[in-house]
Amino acid sequence: MARFNVLLMTALVVSALLLVTSQYQARRLNVELESAQGQEQELHVRTRQLELRISEYAKASLIDSRVRKELKMIPLTPERTLYLQPAGRQDGPIAGSNPVRK
């Protein structure tokens, strides 16, 4: 009977150690999960900020002003448009176009 009690006591101590180890691992993993969720939140905020900056840079007025200043381009008007015909084709102007040449 004494052997049986020693065996049960050993099984109890081993199971208690396994329980403590598993609880420690669960807490550690929970801390890692919370840290990862915090990083996810930060990255989400950063992504939204970058998307906002992209939309600001993509505004037509900003693009137009930078093109005019830096590249010294001017707006295209129908009077400055030249329509080209493929080689060998002698048809008239394209319907609805104004083929004025300068």
C-alpha positions, 0 to 999 in steps of 0.5 A: 500500500505504501508503494501505491501511495508513493506512486500516487504522490509522484503522479500528483507532484508531476501533474502539479508541475505540468499544470504550473508550466502550462499556466506559465506558458499560457500567460507568456503567450497571452502577453505575446498576443497582446503585444502583437495586437498592439503592433497590429493597431499601430500598423493599422493607424500608420496605414490609414495615415499613409493612405490619407497622404497618398490621397492628398498627393493624388489631388488633381490640383496639386498634380496640376500645379506641380506639373506647371511649376516643375515641368513647365507644362501647359494645358492641352487645348483642342487648337493645339491637338494634331490628329494623325492618320495611319500610313496609307489611310487618306480618309477625312478627319475623325468624326467629332474632332477638330483637326486644326494644325499649328 
